[in-house]
Amino acid sequence: MKSNIIKFFFPVVMLFAFVACDEWTETESLDIHRPTLEEQNPELYAQYMQALRDYKARDHKIVFVSVDNPSTAPSQRSEHIKTLPDSVDYIVLKNPADVHPTLVAEMSLVREKGTHVLYTIDYDALEARWAQILEEEENNRPEEPETPEIPDESDGDEGEEPQPDPAVVLEQRFLDFCREQTALQLAYCDRYGFDGVIVACTGKNYSGMADDVQARYIARQEAFFGTVGVWHGTHAGKSLSFCGRPQYLADKSILAQCDYIILPALDATSGDELSLTVELAAVTGVPTDRFIVTVSTVSPSDPSDNRGYFSALDTDGKSRLRAIKGAAQWTLIPAGYAKTGVCVADAQNDYFNISLVYKNIREAISIMNPSPKN
């Protein structure tokens, strides 16, 4: 579908390409002003932008990309979100706590293209941080001097208040911590002008847990998702999506409020494994009309890292099939659930290509949203 836009505005896009390619090959800043298409032909540029927004408003395969944004000013082109392909629907920033003003400004620029900028609040990260806090408390606890035991000569426990169960007190501390930290991270949305959030939770099979363990599991999820639900009730214009294993949610009602259900499949090496990931998630109570699968880019620095590849070969019969391309092809195979699109993790790795920046992401978009044949 993006190629439809390109075909209609071919002269515009070609001019974009020549100007942009010149920027991509620069190795240092030059005091030369190159007029942009917006400056040269504002009317045609406005038509292109409107066509882009119209395309995103229509039914099409959705593309999420996550990028590792620095807290400092971007120092190379791959760190700018404005360089991502125009047809990307959602950009997910990995460092939402400290978004540099340069990227805040670029969030407004990509929003003009109909692109939304989100971030993730990860419940698993909250649990990991809580474990660190408890470990730090234990390490910093002063040693108590030994005291001789004194026989208790009282006539019973009359008048004494029962002491609270330490385990109950500790668990309440976590619930308070969880709500506080979730609310703190939700505040980033207004602070930096994000378009919404993704709430992530891996979870585990709770059906066979002991009663007390299951009760704690359910209470913890309620503290997290309950806080999110209250926030979303006052931020109706903001996007909300879920990432993780929805089959392990104790209360799946939050999913009805989510635009998309994003399923991590970073280790998948085939379309069959993607299908299995979805089939395991599609239990009672989980909407099946909004699934997104997450695959990875190829590491530019670690040849031993097999993430980002499928086990099959590409059409040339020689090179390994990129997971991005394989997942895009998978979305076109009919199934009993909606294959709504893909999410590309660490999209900045795909920037570096001799022939075209973000080459594999662009190819995936073209596969999922091809231009109609005349």
Buried (B, 14 or more C-beta within 10 A) or exposed (E): BBBBBBEEBEEBBEBBEEBBEEEEEEEEEEEEEEEBBEEEBEEBBEBBBEBBBEBBEEEBBBBBBBBBBBEEEBEEBBBBBBBBBBBBBBBBBBBBEEBBEBBBEBBEEBBEBBBBBBBBBBBEEBBEEBEEEEEEEEEEEEEEEEEEEEEEEEEEEEEEEEEEEEEEEEBEEBBEBBBEBBEEBBEBBEEBEBBBBBBBBEBEEBEEBEEEEBBBBBBBBBBBBBBBBBBBEEBEEBBBBBBBBBBBBBEBEBBEBBBBBBBBBEEBBBBEBBBEBBEEBBEEEBBBEBBBBBBBBBBBEEEEEBBBBBEEEBEEEEEBBBBBBBBBBBBEEEBEBBBBBBBBBBBBBBBEEEEEBBBBBBBBBBBBBBBEEE
